[in-house]
Amino acid sequence: MLRNRKWWIVISGLTLLMFLTGCTAATEAITTDQMSGSGSWWTRNVVYWFSLMLDKFAEWFGGEYGLSILLLTIIVRTIILPLMIKQYKNTKAMQALQPEMKKVREKYKDDPKKQQEEMMKLYQTNQVNPLAGCLPLIVQMPIFIALYTSINKNIEIREHTFIGFELGLSPNNSGHWYYYLIPLAAAITTLIQSVMMSKQQTMVGPMKGLMYIFPVMIFVMAINFPVALPLYWIYSNIYTIIQNYFMYSRSPKPAVVDDAVAPKQNQKSKKSGKGKEARGK
């Protein structure tokens, strides 16, 4: 349960973002200065600073907000990079513990409470945190929501055009087929990074199926978001793909331990061993 909890955090976060999309689509566009005097604490103390950074970065790039979003993405992802490295190390440690965890599950399969206690002792002894993989996701969620709100409110971004796309316009409202290329790119890059991660995760059954559902959810949301949001998602995914390439590409693929399959495999191994012994005699 713990090893798959981060997937449920992702689902909850995406559901929240879908809710925000529906609730804030009609938000009146204002300037960044007006955000600083907003009656909303969130807008005044969080969204304002994101909007201000985007404005400042756009000035550096001659008014190009598309490049401003790229720079902000690189900064945000680099800041949380230590968390990602910690997650990577924790993942490798969890993979090394898989045989011991399997033994605990088999030994206390009829006593879930005792099984959980022994699992926690195992984690503590080996200094492994089963929830460490959730931390980067939890940190990124408010950042993404703040960025969404700042882009949705900032009149300069909403009216800006980048490589032929109006950043404040959603594909569903654009009236142009090529606007759907942005959500498609967001979905494809999400799938690529999910596949890369799955090769280093011990996911089985329904959890592995979710890997293919996320890109579809991303696409559905992106066609309703202002183009600037899936653009941020594409930048973030590309950063993650490059990061995962250097972190995981040269690591050996972990063995997937499926409690339902393992006993059958053991039985086959025993039968095979007995057959060899008989032939030897």
Legacy VTK file of the C-alpha trace (Angstrom):
# vtk DataFile Version 3.0
C-alpha trace
ASCII
DATASET POLYDATA
POINTS 281 float
0.000 0.000 0.000
2.711 2.487 0.974
4.775 1.978 -2.139
1.774 2.905 -4.332
0.456 5.764 -2.219
2.211 8.395 -4.330
0.095 7.352 -7.321
-3.038 8.188 -5.364
-1.533 11.564 -4.476
-1.068 12.222 -8.177
-4.680 11.242 -8.891
-5.939 13.521 -6.104
-3.801 16.384 -7.380
-5.020 15.988 -10.951
-8.616 15.870 -9.721
-8.025 19.103 -7.792
-6.548 20.744 -10.871
-9.561 19.706 -12.953
-11.787 21.273 -10.302
-9.743 24.480 -10.349
-9.941 24.610 -14.131
-13.703 24.559 -14.048
-13.949 27.056 -11.214
-11.427 29.658 -12.347
-11.885 29.694 -16.120
-13.900 32.925 -15.949
-11.435 34.752 -13.667
-11.036 38.411 -14.606
-7.539 39.188 -15.875
-5.628 41.787 -13.842
-2.114 43.182 -13.712
0.573 41.885 -11.382
0.453 45.154 -9.392
-3.251 44.667 -8.796
-2.548 41.157 -7.424
-0.401 42.670 -4.673
-3.470 44.493 -3.347
-5.877 41.588 -3.734
-8.206 40.678 -0.887
-7.221 37.025 -1.271
-4.274 35.948 0.928
-3.272 33.290 -1.635
-3.246 35.776 -4.520
-1.527 38.523 -2.529
1.221 36.419 -0.934
1.808 33.532 -3.357
0.339 34.085 -6.820
1.639 37.670 -6.932
5.276 36.540 -6.600
4.952 33.938 -9.327
3.365 36.505 -11.603
6.090 39.013 -10.758
8.828 36.498 -11.615
7.171 35.691 -14.927
6.948 39.404 -15.767
10.602 39.970 -14.852
11.861 36.957 -16.798
9.791 38.027 -19.816
11.565 41.400 -19.730
14.905 39.595 -19.950
13.698 37.729 -23.071
12.268 40.725 -24.880
8.704 40.163 -23.709
8.565 36.426 -24.554
6.440 34.813 -21.843
6.922 31.358 -23.359
10.643 31.593 -22.562
9.814 33.145 -19.198
7.780 30.049 -18.286
10.703 27.871 -19.433
13.149 29.677 -17.152
10.755 29.492 -14.202
10.328 25.753 -14.836
14.093 25.194 -14.799
14.459 27.202 -11.585
11.613 25.409 -9.780
12.732 21.939 -10.867
16.361 22.664 -9.975
15.331 23.831 -6.508
13.515 20.555 -5.848
16.264 18.472 -7.494
17.763 17.505 -4.087
14.362 16.014 -3.197
14.369 14.043 -6.445
17.871 12.714 -5.730
16.764 11.732 -2.241
13.755 9.994 -3.759
16.059 8.129 -6.164
18.289 6.897 -3.320
15.238 5.892 -1.292
13.823 3.989 -4.276
17.054 2.026 -4.684
17.053 1.231 -0.957
13.431 0.037 -1.151
14.314 -2.195 -4.085
17.153 -3.768 -2.087
14.678 -4.492 0.732
12.163 -6.288 -1.494
13.306 -9.832 -0.500
13.094 -8.979 3.214
9.714 -7.303 2.758
8.427 -10.378 0.961
9.550 -12.586 3.862
7.701 -10.364 6.352
4.513 -10.427 4.253
4.633 -14.228 4.024
5.452 -14.717 7.705
2.638 -12.463 8.971
0.141 -12.863 6.140
-2.600 -13.776 8.646
-1.848 -10.845 10.976
-1.978 -7.513 9.056
-1.304 -5.440 12.170
1.826 -7.395 13.069
2.902 -7.333 9.430
2.680 -3.525 9.405
4.655 -3.283 12.653
7.419 -5.515 11.314
7.515 -3.541 8.068
7.985 -0.290 9.986
10.801 -1.883 12.008
12.428 -2.986 8.768
12.184 0.559 7.352
13.599 2.093 10.540
16.472 -0.386 10.779
17.512 0.334 7.185
16.715 4.074 7.413
14.226 3.904 4.559
11.150 6.118 4.292
8.382 4.473 2.227
6.705 7.865 1.752
9.807 9.714 0.556
8.660 9.369 -3.045
5.556 11.407 -2.251
7.417 14.508 -1.064
8.424 15.904 -4.486
4.827 15.457 -5.671
3.434 17.225 -2.608
5.902 20.117 -3.029
5.130 20.529 -6.741
1.352 20.566 -6.368
0.957 24.017 -4.714
3.616 25.379 -7.080
1.654 24.200 -10.088
-1.608 25.566 -8.681
0.037 28.942 -7.956
1.513 29.009 -11.460
-1.853 28.115 -12.972
-3.541 30.924 -11.071
-0.847 33.498 -11.919
-1.056 32.641 -15.634
-4.841 32.661 -15.539
-4.957 36.054 -13.793
-2.026 37.866 -15.414
-3.431 39.913 -18.290
-0.009 40.229 -19.939
0.372 36.443 -20.203
-3.227 35.854 -21.193
-2.910 38.198 -24.174
0.604 37.128 -25.224
1.322 35.023 -28.328
4.238 32.581 -28.363
5.285 30.627 -31.514
1.793 31.131 -32.919
-0.138 30.155 -29.780
-2.080 32.618 -27.654
-1.007 31.609 -24.144
-4.285 32.539 -22.481
-6.422 30.562 -24.929
-7.359 26.919 -24.414
-7.358 24.528 -27.402
-11.091 23.920 -26.992
-11.757 27.651 -27.332
-9.143 28.448 -29.964
-10.991 27.296 -33.068
-7.659 26.073 -34.540
-6.662 22.412 -34.850
-2.966 23.075 -34.289
-3.648 24.218 -30.718
-4.223 20.546 -29.891
-0.564 19.855 -30.625
0.301 21.344 -27.224
-1.931 18.966 -25.189
-0.716 16.086 -27.368
2.918 16.964 -26.642
2.090 17.212 -22.925
0.494 13.742 -22.989
3.359 12.163 -24.955
6.080 13.581 -22.702
4.064 12.455 -19.659
3.903 8.928 -21.093
7.644 8.872 -21.826
8.609 9.881 -18.300
6.051 7.443 -16.823
7.516 4.560 -18.836
11.031 5.543 -17.753
9.956 5.562 -14.108
8.046 2.282 -14.376
11.227 0.490 -15.405
12.676 1.364 -12.012
9.552 0.862 -9.892
8.046 -2.334 -8.508
4.579 -1.679 -9.929
2.243 -4.555 -10.653
-1.422 -5.040 -11.505
-3.740 -1.991 -11.507
-0.966 0.407 -10.438
0.953 -0.352 -13.612
-2.186 0.317 -15.638
-2.452 3.806 -14.142
0.806 4.678 -15.901
-1.127 4.723 -19.190
-4.153 6.507 -17.766
-2.213 9.591 -16.604
-1.274 10.787 -20.117
-4.946 10.588 -21.115
-5.930 12.641 -18.048
-3.208 15.150 -18.869
-4.500 15.498 -22.434
-8.109 15.975 -21.297
-7.090 18.680 -18.820
-4.682 20.368 -21.236
-7.342 20.929 -23.880
-9.254 22.970 -21.285
-6.250 24.794 -19.792
-4.839 28.017 -21.219
-1.975 26.962 -23.526
0.580 28.377 -21.072
-0.197 25.609 -18.553
0.419 22.538 -20.739
3.442 24.425 -22.067
4.783 24.492 -18.513
3.929 20.802 -18.220
5.898 19.997 -21.392
8.937 21.907 -20.094
8.678 20.126 -16.742
8.315 16.703 -18.374
11.353 17.266 -20.599
13.368 18.289 -17.530
12.222 15.105 -15.766
13.034 12.910 -18.783
16.583 14.292 -18.935
16.927 13.958 -15.157
15.683 10.355 -15.191
17.987 9.478 -18.072
21.039 10.350 -16.000
19.612 8.882 -12.784
18.060 5.648 -14.005
19.214 4.762 -17.522
22.371 2.971 -16.406
20.796 1.301 -13.380
19.779 -2.365 -13.637
16.070 -3.006 -13.910
14.710 -4.202 -10.542
12.986 -7.540 -10.207
9.227 -7.183 -9.840
8.014 -9.104 -6.827
4.384 -10.082 -7.252
3.109 -11.994 -4.243
0.551 -13.815 -6.375
3.069 -14.927 -8.978
6.135 -15.604 -6.830
4.829 -18.814 -5.167
4.013 -20.316 -8.586
7.465 -19.446 -9.856
9.026 -21.074 -6.779
7.015 -24.239 -7.361
8.175 -24.389 -10.979
11.770 -23.919 -9.861
11.455 -26.771 -7.351
9.939 -29.086 -9.953
12.666 -28.162 -12.404
15.295 -28.882 -9.733
13.789 -32.294 -8.954
13.752 -33.146 -12.665
17.453 -32.334 -12.959
18.232 -34.461 -9.895
16.305 -37.406 -11.376
18.181 -37.124 -14.670
21.466 -36.956 -12.759
20.676 -40.206 -10.997
LINES 1 282
281 0 1 2 3 4 5 6 7 8 9 10 11 12 13 14 15 16 17 18 19 20 21 22 23 24 25 26 27 28 29 30 31 32 33 34 35 36 37 38 39 40 41 42 43 44 45 46 47 48 49 50 51 52 53 54 55 56 57 58 59 60 61 62 63 64 65 66 67 68 69 70 71 72 73 74 75 76 77 78 79 80 81 82 83 84 85 86 87 88 89 90 91 92 93 94 95 96 97 98 99 100 101 102 103 104 105 106 107 108 109 110 111 112 113 114 115 116 117 118 119 120 121 122 123 124 125 126 127 128 129 130 131 132 133 134 135 136 137 138 139 140 141 142 143 144 145 146 147 148 149 150 151 152 153 154 155 156 157 158 159 160 161 162 163 164 165 166 167 168 169 170 171 172 173 174 175 176 177 178 179 180 181 182 183 184 185 186 187 188 189 190 191 192 193 194 195 196 197 198 199 200 201 202 203 204 205 206 207 208 209 210 211 212 213 214 215 216 217 218 219 220 221 222 223 224 225 226 227 228 229 230 231 232 233 234 235 236 237 238 239 240 241 242 243 244 245 246 247 248 249 250 251 252 253 254 255 256 257 258 259 260 261 262 263 264 265 266 267 268 269 270 271 272 273 274 275 276 277 278 279 280
